[in-house]
Amino acid sequence: MNMTSLYPRRIEPRIAEALQDTPVVLLAGPRQAGKTTLVKQIAQQQQLRYLTMDDELTLLSAREDPVGMIRSLDRAVIDEIQRAPQLLLAIKKSVDEDRRPGRFLLTGSANLMALPTVADSLAGRMETLSLLPLSQSEIELQSANWIDCAFAGQILKADQPALGNDLIERVLRGGYPEVISRATPKRRVTWTRQYIDAIIQRDVRDVAGIEKLAQLPRFLRALAQTAGQMCNYTQLGGQVGIDGKTASRYVGAFEQMYLLKRIDVWERNRLNRVVKTPKLQFIDSGLLASLLDLTADEVQQDRTRFGNVLETFVFGELLKHTTTADGDYRLLYYRDADKVEVDVVIENTAGKLVGVEVKAAATVKESDLRGLKKLAHIAGNQFKMGVLLYDGTETMPLGDGIWAAPLSTLWGV
């Protein structure tokens, strides 16, 4: 049974809007996040021809005669286009001759914008939307957007807060539709391991042109140990016997596959940002937990390693909210010379901020607010709200625009 079709995807109305006024729409995101299911539904509704580059004959045709293939299409969905980037120039030509909106709906499980030819050739002709694994809101059939609400000064209500073991279960499961449809943690881990192998064996070679694949699984595990921390490429590479430059390239490849993301530091002056060390975050907490061999039994006995995975879970949920929000937001983090940190800083286009701190415990201490208070002080009138998300049930004001709220407000109403 296909799980994705059970869950309405929040990005669907965005795709429909984009197809009404843009010739080419690209739906990008990780493999197995539900892109194919969604675009097949849209192809049916809009009577678009459906082609996939996962089909060997179609792929051969695309590589041998890209212009001929595109010429034969009026309006079409082309799935997994990163396998045949030659098609993009042919699409550009075709679109330049016929600018009707909604001609091509493409999907890619690699960030095509990182390929230099693509960014240039389709500028102004293509809109890119992201489909990440299922958010908790989609799983719970809720439509409110946590980030839009926070910038409007509201925190969503948690109908039935997910606490303790329920929360652990959600975090270790993550959002891939296939994982959610599997009944036991053992079956989920099996799927995740095969998924990572498939990406390394196939996509990394396809897109990033990396030949030495033997080191990649070990390197990905080394990255998992540093999730949510600042990344030192030389140090990371040293753990698996590669130099810092190669390590940086490998991280770039995993980023192109939507396995992880580099997060920049928030600074008052936007121009200074490039200098500071980015932090690495995985996009799916289930994938991270699997790489760390973290089980529910371990978490129940000892929460030491759970904190980082929980932070990844919150980051992933917020990232999913940015893809479907009405506003335009960037996710950053805060850390200063005194090592005071805020896990996630959400910034809107006007430079206003919402700070989010993540805590795995059910109690909140004053010391937990240090980062948010400092951020509020430094950001001044740019600071909209600070939220400490914790494993409890009450939403409480803590002064200076700072609140404590249950983690499950992330998929609240």
N, C-alpha and C positions, 0 to 999 in steps of 0.2 A: 504493500500500500504506500502511496506517495504522501508523505506527511505535509509537504509544503502546501498542497492544495487545501488542506484542512484549515490553514491559518491565513486569514486575509493579510496580504503584505502592504504595509503602510506606504510603500514607494509606488504602488500601482497607479494611484491618481496622478502622481508626478509624471510618470511615463506618458500617460494619456495626454496630459497638458503639453508636454514637450513635443509629442508627435504632431500636435495641431499647428505648431508654428516653426518647427526646426526640421531641416531635411534629414539629418542623421542623429540618432539618439544612441548613446552607448551605455549599456547597463554593465557596470564593472563590479567585481567583487570576487571573493575566494571561490574556488571550485567547491561544488556540493553545497552552496548556500541557498540554492533554490532558483537560480536564474533561469535554467532551462524550462522548468515547470511553469514559471511565470510568463516567459516570452511565448511559450507554446499556446498558453491560454489567450494571450493578446493577439497572436497570429490568427487564431481561430475567430476571435471577435471581430478583428479588423480585416479579415480575409487577406492576410499577407502570406506569401510563400515562405516556407520554413526550410532553411538549409543548415546543416551543422558540419563544422570542420572536424568533428570526431568521426565522421564517416570517411573512410580512406579514399574512396573514389572521388567524392566531392572535394576533398583536400587536394588530391592530385590535380583535378581540373583547376582549382583555384591557383595552385602554384604554377601550372604549365601555361594556363591561358586566363589570367585574372581579368583582362579587359573583356574577353569573350563572355566570361561567366556573368559579369556585372551587366553587360549589354543585354543579356537575355532576361534580365529581371526588371519588373516594373517597380513593385514594392515588395520588400522582403525582410525577413528576420534572418540574420546570419549569426549562428551560435559559435562560441569559442574562436573568435576571429584572430586571437593572438597567435594561432597556429599558422595563419596565412596572412601576415602583415602586407604582402603584395597587393591584397585586395583593396587596401585603403587608398592607394593612389588611383586605382581604377574607379573607386567610389567617388573620389574627389572630382575626377573628370566628368563622370556621369551627373553628379549633382551640379556642377558648374553649367552643364547644358540644360539641366531641368531642375529648377530650385523648388519644386513643390515640397511642402512640409510632409513629414512622416514617410519618407521613401525607404529609409533603412533603419531597422532597429538591430543593433549589434550587441553581442555580449562578449565579455572578455574576462577570463579568470587570471589575468595578469594585468598590471597597470600599463596599458598601452601608451599612456602619456609620457612614460619614461623613455620610450623609443623616439629618438630625435626626429625621424622622418614624419612620424604621426602628428606630433604636436604642431608642426608647421603646416602639414598638408590640409588638416581639417579645421584649422582655426577659423572661428566664425561660422562654420557650417555644422558643427556638432555640439551637442550638449551631453555631458557625462553625468550619470546618476550612479549611486552606489547601492548595491544590495549585499548586506552583510548577513551572517547567520541570524536566525530568529532572535528577536528581542523578547524579553520577558513580557513586555506589553502585548506583542503579537501572540505569544503563547497563551496569555490570559485574556485575549480578545479585548484589550483596552486601547483606546485611541489617543488619550491625552499625551501631550509631549512635555516631559519633565523640564527640559531646558527652556522652552518657550514660557512655561508657567513660572519658573524661577526668575526669569528676567522681567516678568510681570509682577514680581513680588509675592508669588504664591508657591506653597509647597503642596504637591498632590497628597491626597489622603490615601492611606493604606487601608483597604477594605478589611482584609483579613491578613494581618502581617505574617510574612513567612519568617519563622524564628528557628533558632537552634538547628535541629537536624534537617528541617525542611529547607532552610537557607543553604546549609552545607550541600545538600543534594542538588539544588539548582546551580550552585557555583561549580561543583565538580562535573556537572552534566554539560554546561555551556549551551550553545544555541544551534549547532548543526542539526538540520531536520532528521538526518539518518540516525544520529545519536539519540535524539529524543524518542525516536520510534523503537529503540531497543530496550528490552525489559530489564536487563541486569547490568551492573557496573562492568562486569567481566566482558560482556558482549560489546559494550560501548568502547572500552579500551582497545579491544581487538579492531574495531572499525577505525578508531583514531590512528592506531599504529599503521594500518594499511594505507590510510589516507596520506599520512606523512611520507611513507615510502613512495607512493604513487607521485606525489608532487615533486619529490627529489629526483626520482628516476626520469620523469617526463617533462614537467613544466620548467624546472630550473634549467635543464639542457636546452629546451625549446627557446626560452625567452632570454635567459641571462648568458647563454653560451659558456657555462662553466663546465669544464671537462672533468676535473678531479672530484667526482661525486662521493668518493669513499669517506672524505672527512666531514661531509655535510651533516649526516645524522648526529655525529658526536658534537659538532659545533652547535647544532640546534639545541641539544641537551645542555651544553654549556651556557647558551643564551637563556634557557629556561631558568637556570639557577640565578641569573641576574635580572629577571623580570622586575620592572618597577624601579630599577636602580640606574644611576648614570653609567653610560657605557664607555669603557676604556678598551678600544679595539686591540691594542697591543697585548694587553693582559689577557683578554678573551682568546685571542688567537694563540697565545702562548700555551693555553691549556690543551689545545689540539694540534700544536705544532705548525701553525701558519703565521705569517707576519701580519702586522696591523693593517696594512693596505688590503691584503687579501680578505682579512676578517671584515673590513668595512664593505668590501664588494659583496661578500656573502650576505651580510646583513641587508644590503641593498636588494639583493635577489629575493630574500625572504619577504622584504617589504613589498616588492613588486607582486609577490604571490598573495598578498594580503594575509600573511601569517602574523606579522607584527608591524609595529609602527614606531617611528622615532618621534619623541615629543620634545618640543623646544621649551626653553625656560621663558616664563613671563618676566618682562622688565618694563619699567615705566616708559623708557625710550625704545620704541619698536626697532630702531636701527641697530641697537646693541645685541639683538637676539642671536645673531649668527655665531657669535664668539663662544657662547657658553656650551657646555657639554649637554647633548640631548639625553633623554632618558628612554629606555626601551620598554615598550609595552606589547604584550601579545594581544591579539584582537579577540581570541576566544578562551575563556577561562577553563573550559573542558579540555581543550587541546593542551594548554599549559599544565593542568593537573596530571594529564596522562604522561607528558614528557618528564614530569617530576616524580612519577609513580606515587602520587598522593592519593590516599584512599580515605573514605568516610571514617573508617575505624581509627586511622591514625589521627584525623582531625578531632574526633570526639575525645581522644585521650590527651592529645597535645596540639595546641593551636599554633605552635611556633611557625610552621611553614604555611599555615592557612592565610595569614595576613596578606602576603603578596598576591596569592591567587584571588583573594577577595577583592583586592584593589584592581586587579586585572578585570575581574567580572564587572565592577562598577565602571571602569574605563570603557569596556566594551559596550555596556548598556548606553552610556552617554554618547559614545561614538555613533551608535545606531540612531539615537535621537537626533544627532546633528544631520544625519542624511535625510530625515523626513520632517525636520522642523520648518516653521514658517520663516524664522530668522536665519541669518548666516553666522555660523559660530566656528571658532577655532578652539581646540583643546590644547592647553599648555600645562606646565607645572611651575611651582615656585620653590626656589631654594636660594638661600643667601649665604654670605660668608660665615655666619654663625651656625650654619647647617640647620637653620629653621626651614621646615618644608610645608608645602600644601600639595596633596596628592594630585588634584586636578584643578586647573584654573580655566574656566570657560570665558572666552572673550567674544563680545559681539563686534560688529563692524564699527560701532561708535566708540569702541575702546572700553565699554563698561564690562565689569567682571562679576562672575559668581565663582566663589571658591568652594571646593568640595573636598572634605577630609573623610577618610574611610576608617572605620574601627570595627574590629571583629568581636568586641565584647558587648555585653548587655548593659554595662554601666558607663557613664561618662564622667571623667574627672576634669578638673580645671586645666591641668597640664595638657589635655588633648586639644585645647583651643588655642595653644600658643601660635601655631602657624597661621590660622585664620585671623587671629587678632592682629598679628604683625602685618599680614597682607592688607587687612582693612585699613590699618594705620598708614602704610606706604601708599596704597592706591587712592586714599582720600575719597573724593567725590566720584571716582570711577567705580568704587566698590558698591555693588548692588546688594549682594547678600552672601553670607557664608553658611554652608550647611555641613554639619557633622553627621554623616550617615552611620548608624550603629545598629546592633542586633537587639533592639528593644521595640516597644509598642507606642511610645508617646512622642508627639511632636511638641517641642518646648522652646520658647525664646530664651536665649542666653545673653541678651544685651548686645549693643553695637551692631545690629543687623545680622547677628549670628544665631543659628538655630541648631538644635539636635533633632533629627528625624529618623524614623525607621528606614532601613535599607529598602524595604519593600514599597516605599513611596515611589521608587523608580518606575514601578509599573502600576501606579495608583490611578485614582479617578479624580 
